[in-house]
Amino acid sequence: MKPHEDKERSFDSFCRQIIKNETRDFYRQANYRREHEIPFSELPEETLSKLAVWNKYFEDGQFFDVIGFKVMIESDTLSEALRTLSEDKRNIILLSYFLSMTDKEIARHLNLIRRTVSYRRTSTLKALRQMMEGC
């Protein structure tokens, strides 16, 4: 027997042993999963409801139309307080806090002076705070 034939046989034996061990590990892992895991399709409804997350987009909320934008307010108290405001004051609050516009951008959209927007926003916030504290 030549030396390289002996190396080939030992390498061949080594490869067969590795494949045999990997096969054994695969079947062991498959049996463990079969015994310990349950597919989602076989879970009871109560367990599925605990695992589920339900989005509540556009279900509960009041919509306000502000210069072509739709703004949804989920809080009934806040939406009622906003409805008591005049349209221009409500638009300034909604554009500022819900659409993240600056006073300069709001002034451009509503054809106002920036200082007017700033004054109306701060005074309207004070009025809203008083209304909301009373609720």
C-alpha positions, -999 to +999 in steps of 0.1 A: +000+000+000+013+034-010+015+062+016-009+085-004-035+056-006-035+053+032-041+091+035-069+089+011-086+060+030-082+078+063-096+110+048-125+090+032-132+074+066-131+108+083-156+123+058-180+094+062-179+097+100-186+135+098-216+129+074-229+101+097-226+124+128-243+153+110-272+130+099-276+118+135-277+154+148-302+164+121-326+136+130-322+143+168-330+180+162-360+171+140-374+147+167-369+174+194-388+199+173-416+175+166-420+168+203-417+204+216-429+228+189-464+234+177-472+250+143-492+283+144-520+267+125-525+242+154-525+268+182-558+274+201-576+307+195-569+320+230-531+315+226-532+332+192-550+362+206-523+366+232-496+366+205-515+389+181-511+426+177-540+446+163-534+480+147-561+505+154-554+528+125-584+550+116-608+532+139-613+556+168-606+592+162-618+625+149-606+638+116-598+675+109-593+689+074-565+715+075-557+732+042-559+699+024-543+677+050-562+652+071-553+652+108-566+625+131-570+631+168-576+600+189-584+618+222-621+627+224-614+654+250-588+671+228-609+668+197-639+684+215-616+712+228-603+718+193-638+720+179-646+749+202-618+770+187-622+792+156-610+776+124-579+797+120-567+791+156-575+753+152-555+752+119-525+769+135-525+744+164-529+714+141-503+725+116-478+733+143-482+703+166-496+675+144-479+683+111-447+698+126-447+730+106-428+760+117-444+794+123-429+806+090-444+777+070-478+781+087-478+818+079-470+811+043-499+786+040-524+807+058-513+841+043-505+856+077-475+873+093-452+850+113-456+870+144-494+867+142-490+829+139-467+828+169-491+850+190-522+830+181-505+797+188-493+807+223-527+823+232-546+794+218-525+770+238-532+789+270-570+787+262-568+750+254-549+743+286-576+761+306-603+741+288-586+708+293-579+714+330-616+721+335-625+687+321 
